[in-house]
């Protein structure tokens, strides 16, 4: 009976906001440009490709050197 009186407040995680996602993608694209990629080429990538490239930053910088 004692367990039913306790209340679990951690039932649901907060949802991610669209503004925070846009900020993350903007930062990730800026990181690719800083690694040496062309800004126009980065603009053509979708978000999945951007994250895949950022997993191996050394390869990205060597390919664009």
C-alpha positions in Angstrom: 0.0 0.0 0.0 2.9 2.4 0.7 4.0 2.2 -3.0 0.7 3.4 -4.2 1.0 6.6 -2.2 4.3 7.6 -3.8 4.0 9.6 -7.0 6.2 9.2 -9.9 6.8 12.6 -11.5 9.2 11.2 -14.1 6.7 9.6 -16.4 7.2 11.7 -19.5 10.3 13.5 -20.8 9.9 17.1 -22.1 9.4 17.4 -25.8 12.1 18.9 -28.0 11.2 22.3 -29.4 11.5 23.3 -33.1 13.6 26.3 -32.2 16.2 24.2 -30.3 16.4 21.8 -33.3 16.9 24.6 -35.7 19.7 26.0 -33.5 21.4 22.6 -33.3 21.3 22.1 -37.1 22.7 25.6 -37.6 25.6 24.9 -35.2 26.3 21.5 -36.9 26.4 23.1 -40.3 28.7 25.9 -39.0 31.0 23.1 -37.7 31.3 21.6 -41.1 32.2 24.9 -42.7 34.9 25.3 -40.0 36.3 21.9 -40.9 36.9 23.2 -44.4 33.8 22.3 -46.4 32.4 24.7 -48.9 29.4 26.7 -47.5 27.4 26.0 -50.7 28.0 22.3 -50.4 26.9 22.2 -46.8 23.7 24.0 -47.7 22.8 21.2 -50.1 23.2 18.5 -47.4 20.2 17.2 -45.4 20.4 16.9 -41.6 21.1 13.2 -41.7 24.1 13.7 -44.0 25.4 16.5 -41.8 25.3 14.4 -38.7 27.0 11.5 -40.5 29.9 13.7 -41.6 30.3 15.1 -38.1 30.9 11.7 -36.7 34.3 11.6 -38.4 35.6 15.2 -38.4 39.2 14.2 -39.2 38.1 12.6 -42.5 36.1 15.7 -43.4 39.0 18.0 -42.8 41.4 15.8 -44.7 39.1 15.5 -47.7 38.6 19.3 -47.9 42.2 20.3 -47.3 
